[in-house]
Amino acid sequence: MSLFRVILAVIFPPLSVIGYGCGSILIVFLLTCCGWVPGVIAALIILNRSK
């Protein structure tokens, strides 16, 4: 997890998980639409997982 991806996850969560597949992007996008904080948390969890 790079510093750039963490900053991107805070600013625009769906863009930070673009390399993790379409399902991850969709989940983070939907959570971001529901509220910014759930989207950021989901993006950080996905980024923290190993590929």
N, CA, C and O atoms as a Maestro MAE file, in Angstrom:
{
 s_m_m2io_version
 :::
 2.0.0
}

f_m_ct {
 s_m_title
 :::
 protein
 m_atom[204] {
  # First column is atom index #
  i_m_mmod_type
  r_m_x_coord
  r_m_y_coord
  r_m_z_coord
  i_m_residue_number
  s_m_chain_name
  s_m_pdb_residue_name
  s_m_pdb_atom_name
  i_m_atomic_number
  :::
  1 25 0.856 -1.163 0.000 1 A "MET " " N  " 7
  2 3 0.000 0.000 0.000 1 A "MET " " CA " 6
  3 2 0.904 1.228 0.000 1 A "MET " " C  " 6
  4 15 1.631 1.488 0.958 1 A "MET " " O  " 8
  5 25 0.838 1.971 -1.097 2 A "SER " " N  " 7
  6 3 1.699 3.140 -1.215 2 A "SER " " CA " 6
  7 2 1.002 4.378 -0.653 2 A "SER " " C  " 6
  8 15 -0.220 4.410 -0.508 2 A "SER " " O  " 8
  9 25 1.781 5.363 -0.349 3 A "LEU " " N  " 7
  10 3 1.262 6.610 0.191 3 A "LEU " " CA " 6
  11 2 0.348 7.303 -0.817 3 A "LEU " " C  " 6
  12 15 -0.657 7.905 -0.437 3 A "LEU " " O  " 8
  13 25 0.695 7.218 -2.095 4 A "PHE " " N  " 7
  14 3 -0.128 7.824 -3.142 4 A "PHE " " CA " 6
  15 2 -1.522 7.197 -3.167 4 A "PHE " " C  " 6
  16 15 -2.518 7.910 -3.288 4 A "PHE " " O  " 8
  17 25 -1.599 5.880 -3.056 5 A "ARG " " N  " 7
  18 3 -2.903 5.193 -3.065 5 A "ARG " " CA " 6
  19 2 -3.721 5.545 -1.820 5 A "ARG " " C  " 6
  20 15 -4.943 5.666 -1.905 5 A "ARG " " O  " 8
  21 25 -3.078 5.709 -0.685 6 A "VAL " " N  " 7
  22 3 -3.795 6.074 0.541 6 A "VAL " " CA " 6
  23 2 -4.376 7.476 0.406 6 A "VAL " " C  " 6
  24 15 -5.531 7.705 0.765 6 A "VAL " " O  " 8
  25 25 -3.592 8.406 -0.104 7 A "ILE " " N  " 7
  26 3 -4.085 9.771 -0.309 7 A "ILE " " CA " 6
  27 2 -5.220 9.769 -1.322 7 A "ILE " " C  " 6
  28 15 -6.214 10.472 -1.139 7 A "ILE " " O  " 8
  29 25 -5.083 8.993 -2.381 8 A "LEU " " N  " 7
  30 3 -6.130 8.872 -3.386 8 A "LEU " " CA " 6
  31 2 -7.387 8.241 -2.796 8 A "LEU " " C  " 6
  32 15 -8.499 8.604 -3.179 8 A "LEU " " O  " 8
  33 25 -7.221 7.305 -1.874 9 A "ALA " " N  " 7
  34 3 -8.373 6.677 -1.224 9 A "ALA " " CA " 6
  35 2 -9.137 7.670 -0.369 9 A "ALA " " C  " 6
  36 15 -10.355 7.558 -0.234 9 A "ALA " " O  " 8
  37 25 -8.455 8.623 0.201 10 A "VAL " " N  " 7
  38 3 -9.128 9.636 1.011 10 A "VAL " " CA " 6
  39 2 -9.823 10.659 0.113 10 A "VAL " " C  " 6
  40 15 -10.919 11.116 0.436 10 A "VAL " " O  " 8
  41 25 -9.208 11.018 -0.993 11 A "ILE " " N  " 7
  42 3 -9.778 12.033 -1.881 11 A "ILE " " CA " 6
  43 2 -10.902 11.450 -2.742 11 A "ILE " " C  " 6
  44 15 -12.004 11.998 -2.756 11 A "ILE " " O  " 8
  45 25 -10.651 10.364 -3.451 12 A "PHE " " N  " 7
  46 3 -11.642 9.736 -4.333 12 A "PHE " " CA " 6
  47 2 -11.469 8.222 -4.267 12 A "PHE " " C  " 6
  48 15 -10.701 7.652 -5.043 12 A "PHE " " O  " 8
  49 25 -12.174 7.568 -3.350 13 A "PRO " " N  " 7
  50 3 -11.965 6.145 -3.081 13 A "PRO " " CA " 6
  51 2 -12.060 5.188 -4.283 13 A "PRO " " C  " 6
  52 15 -11.222 4.292 -4.384 13 A "PRO " " O  " 8
  53 25 -13.033 5.327 -5.198 14 A "PRO " " N  " 7
  54 3 -13.104 4.354 -6.296 14 A "PRO " " CA " 6
  55 2 -11.870 4.359 -7.203 14 A "PRO " " C  " 6
  56 15 -11.489 3.319 -7.742 14 A "PRO " " O  " 8
  57 25 -11.262 5.505 -7.367 15 A "LEU " " N  " 7
  58 3 -10.085 5.592 -8.233 15 A "LEU " " CA " 6
  59 2 -8.874 4.898 -7.623 15 A "LEU " " C  " 6
  60 15 -7.987 4.452 -8.350 15 A "LEU " " O  " 8
  61 25 -8.826 4.803 -6.313 16 A "SER " " N  " 7
  62 3 -7.668 4.198 -5.667 16 A "SER " " CA " 6
  63 2 -7.644 2.676 -5.797 16 A "SER " " C  " 6
  64 15 -6.576 2.073 -5.694 16 A "SER " " O  " 8
  65 25 -8.796 2.042 -6.021 17 A "VAL " " N  " 7
  66 3 -8.853 0.580 -6.111 17 A "VAL " " CA " 6
  67 2 -9.018 0.108 -7.549 17 A "VAL " " C  " 6
  68 15 -9.510 -0.996 -7.783 17 A "VAL " " O  " 8
  69 25 -8.620 0.917 -8.504 18 A "ILE " " N  " 7
  70 3 -8.833 0.602 -9.910 18 A "ILE " " CA " 6
  71 2 -8.056 -0.646 -10.360 18 A "ILE " " C  " 6
  72 15 -8.463 -1.301 -11.319 18 A "ILE " " O  " 8
  73 25 -6.982 -0.975 -9.706 19 A "GLY " " N  " 7
  74 3 -6.195 -2.149 -10.082 19 A "GLY " " CA " 6
  75 2 -6.655 -3.440 -9.421 19 A "GLY " " C  " 6
  76 15 -6.028 -4.482 -9.611 19 A "GLY " " O  " 8
  77 25 -7.724 -3.395 -8.659 20 A "TYR " " N  " 7
  78 3 -8.169 -4.557 -7.897 20 A "TYR " " CA " 6
  79 2 -9.414 -5.225 -8.479 20 A "TYR " " C  " 6
  80 15 -9.997 -6.095 -7.833 20 A "TYR " " O  " 8
  81 25 -9.827 -4.842 -9.663 21 A "GLY " " N  " 7
  82 3 -10.945 -5.501 -10.320 21 A "GLY " " CA " 6
  83 2 -12.213 -4.678 -10.309 21 A "GLY " " C  " 6
  84 15 -12.368 -3.732 -9.537 21 A "GLY " " O  " 8
  85 25 -13.113 -5.070 -11.188 22 A "CYS " " N  " 7
  86 3 -14.356 -4.334 -11.387 22 A "CYS " " CA " 6
  87 2 -15.277 -4.424 -10.169 22 A "CYS " " C  " 6
  88 15 -15.972 -3.460 -9.847 22 A "CYS " " O  " 8
  89 25 -15.286 -5.564 -9.499 23 A "GLY " " N  " 7
  90 3 -16.141 -5.734 -8.329 23 A "GLY " " CA " 6
  91 2 -15.751 -4.812 -7.189 23 A "GLY " " C  " 6
  92 15 -16.611 -4.248 -6.513 23 A "GLY " " O  " 8
  93 25 -14.470 -4.662 -6.981 24 A "SER " " N  " 7
  94 3 -13.992 -3.772 -5.920 24 A "SER " " CA " 6
  95 2 -14.336 -2.324 -6.224 24 A "SER " " C  " 6
  96 15 -14.726 -1.567 -5.335 24 A "SER " " O  " 8
  97 25 -14.190 -1.948 -7.479 25 A "ILE " " N  " 7
  98 3 -14.510 -0.575 -7.865 25 A "ILE " " CA " 6
  99 2 -15.992 -0.307 -7.656 25 A "ILE " " C  " 6
  100 15 -16.371 0.752 -7.156 25 A "ILE " " O  " 8
  101 25 -16.831 -1.264 -8.037 26 A "LEU " " N  " 7
  102 3 -18.277 -1.099 -7.901 26 A "LEU " " CA " 6
  103 2 -18.697 -1.006 -6.434 26 A "LEU " " C  " 6
  104 15 -19.515 -0.161 -6.073 26 A "LEU " " O  " 8
  105 25 -18.142 -1.867 -5.600 27 A "ILE " " N  " 7
  106 3 -18.479 -1.838 -4.170 27 A "ILE " " CA " 6
  107 2 -18.057 -0.518 -3.540 27 A "ILE " " C  " 6
  108 15 -18.829 0.094 -2.802 27 A "ILE " " O  " 8
  109 25 -16.850 -0.081 -3.823 28 A "VAL " " N  " 7
  110 3 -16.360 1.171 -3.243 28 A "VAL " " CA " 6
  111 2 -17.159 2.358 -3.793 28 A "VAL " " C  " 6
  112 15 -17.434 3.308 -3.059 28 A "VAL " " O  " 8
  113 25 -17.525 2.313 -5.055 29 A "PHE " " N  " 7
  114 3 -18.326 3.395 -5.636 29 A "PHE " " CA " 6
  115 2 -19.695 3.482 -4.973 29 A "PHE " " C  " 6
  116 15 -20.154 4.573 -4.636 29 A "PHE " " O  " 8
  117 25 -20.342 2.352 -4.785 30 A "LEU " " N  " 7
  118 3 -21.660 2.352 -4.138 30 A "LEU " " CA " 6
  119 2 -21.576 2.830 -2.691 30 A "LEU " " C  " 6
  120 15 -22.433 3.584 -2.230 30 A "LEU " " O  " 8
  121 25 -20.553 2.394 -1.986 31 A "LEU " " N  " 7
  122 3 -20.384 2.854 -0.609 31 A "LEU " " CA " 6
  123 2 -20.049 4.340 -0.545 31 A "LEU " " C  " 6
  124 15 -20.458 5.027 0.391 31 A "LEU " " O  " 8
  125 25 -19.317 4.835 -1.523 32 A "THR " " N  " 7
  126 3 -18.997 6.260 -1.565 32 A "THR " " CA " 6
  127 2 -20.256 7.072 -1.863 32 A "THR " " C  " 6
  128 15 -20.415 8.178 -1.345 32 A "THR " " O  " 8
  129 25 -21.153 6.535 -2.692 33 A "CYS " " N  " 7
  130 3 -22.419 7.227 -2.965 33 A "CYS " " CA " 6
  131 2 -23.291 7.279 -1.718 33 A "CYS " " C  " 6
  132 15 -24.019 8.250 -1.510 33 A "CYS " " O  " 8
  133 25 -23.224 6.246 -0.890 34 A "CYS " " N  " 7
  134 3 -23.995 6.239 0.357 34 A "CYS " " CA " 6
  135 2 -23.414 7.198 1.383 34 A "CYS " " C  " 6
  136 15 -24.142 7.761 2.199 34 A "CYS " " O  " 8
  137 25 -22.152 7.374 1.340 35 A "GLY " " N  " 7
  138 3 -21.471 8.266 2.278 35 A "GLY " " CA " 6
  139 2 -19.985 8.200 2.033 35 A "GLY " " C  " 6
  140 15 -19.454 7.154 1.657 35 A "GLY " " O  " 8
  141 25 -19.319 9.301 2.241 36 A "TRP " " N  " 7
  142 3 -17.895 9.357 1.935 36 A "TRP " " CA " 6
  143 2 -17.077 8.457 2.850 36 A "TRP " " C  " 6
  144 15 -16.147 7.791 2.396 36 A "TRP " " O  " 8
  145 25 -17.413 8.431 4.121 37 A "VAL " " N  " 7
  146 3 -16.631 7.663 5.100 37 A "VAL " " CA " 6
  147 2 -16.679 6.156 4.820 37 A "VAL " " C  " 6
  148 15 -15.625 5.520 4.855 37 A "VAL " " O  " 8
  149 25 -17.843 5.548 4.544 38 A "PRO " " N  " 7
  150 3 -17.834 4.117 4.226 38 A "PRO " " CA " 6
  151 2 -17.007 3.785 2.982 38 A "PRO " " C  " 6
  152 15 -16.372 2.732 2.923 38 A "PRO " " O  " 8
  153 25 -17.011 4.672 1.995 39 A "GLY " " N  " 7
  154 3 -16.201 4.461 0.800 39 A "GLY " " CA " 6
  155 2 -14.719 4.487 1.097 39 A "GLY " " C  " 6
  156 15 -13.961 3.674 0.569 39 A "GLY " " O  " 8
  157 25 -14.303 5.416 1.940 40 A "VAL " " N  " 7
  158 3 -12.890 5.517 2.312 40 A "VAL " " CA " 6
  159 2 -12.466 4.287 3.108 40 A "VAL " " C  " 6
  160 15 -11.395 3.729 2.873 40 A "VAL " " O  " 8
  161 25 -13.299 3.870 4.040 41 A "ILE " " N  " 7
  162 3 -12.967 2.687 4.851 41 A "ILE " " CA " 6
  163 2 -12.858 1.448 3.972 41 A "ILE " " C  " 6
  164 15 -11.919 0.665 4.120 41 A "ILE " " O  " 8
  165 25 -13.806 1.261 3.060 42 A "ALA " " N  " 7
  166 3 -13.759 0.095 2.161 42 A "ALA " " CA " 6
  167 2 -12.530 0.140 1.263 42 A "ALA " " C  " 6
  168 15 -11.889 -0.886 1.038 42 A "ALA " " O  " 8
  169 25 -12.200 1.314 0.753 43 A "ALA " " N  " 7
  170 3 -11.018 1.440 -0.104 43 A "ALA " " CA " 6
  171 2 -9.744 1.116 0.667 43 A "ALA " " C  " 6
  172 15 -8.862 0.436 0.142 43 A "ALA " " O  " 8
  173 25 -9.637 1.590 1.899 44 A "LEU " " N  " 7
  174 3 -8.441 1.295 2.694 44 A "LEU " " CA " 6
  175 2 -8.351 -0.187 3.046 44 A "LEU " " C  " 6
  176 15 -7.254 -0.744 3.097 44 A "LEU " " O  " 8
  177 25 -9.489 -0.829 3.288 45 A "ILE " " N  " 7
  178 3 -9.477 -2.269 3.567 45 A "ILE " " CA " 6
  179 2 -9.040 -3.036 2.330 45 A "ILE " " C  " 6
  180 15 -8.232 -3.959 2.431 45 A "ILE " " O  " 8
  181 25 -9.556 -2.673 1.174 46 A "ILE " " N  " 7
  182 3 -9.173 -3.363 -0.069 46 A "ILE " " CA " 6
  183 2 -7.702 -3.119 -0.376 46 A "ILE " " C  " 6
  184 15 -7.008 -4.034 -0.819 46 A "ILE " " O  " 8
  185 25 -7.221 -1.916 -0.153 47 A "LEU " " N  " 7
  186 3 -5.801 -1.622 -0.399 47 A "LEU " " CA " 6
  187 2 -4.890 -2.357 0.568 47 A "LEU " " C  " 6
  188 15 -3.749 -2.674 0.230 47 A "LEU " " O  " 8
  189 25 -5.380 -2.628 1.758 48 A "ASN " " N  " 7
  190 3 -4.571 -3.299 2.774 48 A "ASN " " CA " 6
  191 2 -4.440 -4.801 2.512 48 A "ASN " " C  " 6
  192 15 -3.481 -5.431 2.958 48 A "ASN " " O  " 8
  193 25 -5.409 -5.370 1.787 49 A "ARG " " N  " 7
  194 3 -5.317 -6.792 1.436 49 A "ARG " " CA " 6
  195 2 -4.140 -7.031 0.497 49 A "ARG " " C  " 6
  196 15 -3.764 -6.158 -0.284 49 A "ARG " " O  " 8
  197 25 -3.575 -8.206 0.584 50 A "SER " " N  " 7
  198 3 -2.511 -8.543 -0.374 50 A "SER " " CA " 6
  199 2 -3.149 -9.001 -1.673 50 A "SER " " C  " 6
  200 15 -4.222 -9.604 -1.670 50 A "SER " " O  " 8
  201 25 -2.491 -8.714 -2.771 51 A "LYS " " N  " 7
  202 3 -3.024 -9.051 -4.087 51 A "LYS " " CA " 6
  203 2 -3.006 -10.519 -4.348 51 A "LYS " " C  " 6
  204 15 -3.425 -10.961 -5.418 51 A "LYS " " O  " 8
  :::
 }
 m_bond[203] {
  # First column is bond index #
  i_m_from
  i_m_to
  i_m_order
  :::
  1 1 2 1
  2 2 3 1
  3 3 4 2
  4 3 5 1
  5 5 6 1
  6 6 7 1
  7 7 8 2
  8 7 9 1
  9 9 10 1
  10 10 11 1
  11 11 12 2
  12 11 13 1
  13 13 14 1
  14 14 15 1
  15 15 16 2
  16 15 17 1
  17 17 18 1
  18 18 19 1
  19 19 20 2
  20 19 21 1
  21 21 22 1
  22 22 23 1
  23 23 24 2
  24 23 25 1
  25 25 26 1
  26 26 27 1
  27 27 28 2
  28 27 29 1
  29 29 30 1
  30 30 31 1
  31 31 32 2
  32 31 33 1
  33 33 34 1
  34 34 35 1
  35 35 36 2
  36 35 37 1
  37 37 38 1
  38 38 39 1
  39 39 40 2
  40 39 41 1
  41 41 42 1
  42 42 43 1
  43 43 44 2
  44 43 45 1
  45 45 46 1
  46 46 47 1
  47 47 48 2
  48 47 49 1
  49 49 50 1
  50 50 51 1
  51 51 52 2
  52 51 53 1
  53 53 54 1
  54 54 55 1
  55 55 56 2
  56 55 57 1
  57 57 58 1
  58 58 59 1
  59 59 60 2
  60 59 61 1
  61 61 62 1
  62 62 63 1
  63 63 64 2
  64 63 65 1
  65 65 66 1
  66 66 67 1
  67 67 68 2
  68 67 69 1
  69 69 70 1
  70 70 71 1
  71 71 72 2
  72 71 73 1
  73 73 74 1
  74 74 75 1
  75 75 76 2
  76 75 77 1
  77 77 78 1
  78 78 79 1
  79 79 80 2
  80 79 81 1
  81 81 82 1
  82 82 83 1
  83 83 84 2
  84 83 85 1
  85 85 86 1
  86 86 87 1
  87 87 88 2
  88 87 89 1
  89 89 90 1
  90 90 91 1
  91 91 92 2
  92 91 93 1
  93 93 94 1
  94 94 95 1
  95 95 96 2
  96 95 97 1
  97 97 98 1
  98 98 99 1
  99 99 100 2
  100 99 101 1
  101 101 102 1
  102 102 103 1
  103 103 104 2
  104 103 105 1
  105 105 106 1
  106 106 107 1
  107 107 108 2
  108 107 109 1
  109 109 110 1
  110 110 111 1
  111 111 112 2
  112 111 113 1
  113 113 114 1
  114 114 115 1
  115 115 116 2
  116 115 117 1
  117 117 118 1
  118 118 119 1
  119 119 120 2
  120 119 121 1
  121 121 122 1
  122 122 123 1
  123 123 124 2
  124 123 125 1
  125 125 126 1
  126 126 127 1
  127 127 128 2
  128 127 129 1
  129 129 130 1
  130 130 131 1
  131 131 132 2
  132 131 133 1
  133 133 134 1
  134 134 135 1
  135 135 136 2
  136 135 137 1
  137 137 138 1
  138 138 139 1
  139 139 140 2
  140 139 141 1
  141 141 142 1
  142 142 143 1
  143 143 144 2
  144 143 145 1
  145 145 146 1
  146 146 147 1
  147 147 148 2
  148 147 149 1
  149 149 150 1
  150 150 151 1
  151 151 152 2
  152 151 153 1
  153 153 154 1
  154 154 155 1
  155 155 156 2
  156 155 157 1
  157 157 158 1
  158 158 159 1
  159 159 160 2
  160 159 161 1
  161 161 162 1
  162 162 163 1
  163 163 164 2
  164 163 165 1
  165 165 166 1
  166 166 167 1
  167 167 168 2
  168 167 169 1
  169 169 170 1
  170 170 171 1
  171 171 172 2
  172 171 173 1
  173 173 174 1
  174 174 175 1
  175 175 176 2
  176 175 177 1
  177 177 178 1
  178 178 179 1
  179 179 180 2
  180 179 181 1
  181 181 182 1
  182 182 183 1
  183 183 184 2
  184 183 185 1
  185 185 186 1
  186 186 187 1
  187 187 188 2
  188 187 189 1
  189 189 190 1
  190 190 191 1
  191 191 192 2
  192 191 193 1
  193 193 194 1
  194 194 195 1
  195 195 196 2
  196 195 197 1
  197 197 198 1
  198 198 199 1
  199 199 200 2
  200 199 201 1
  201 201 202 1
  202 202 203 1
  203 203 204 2
  :::
 }
}
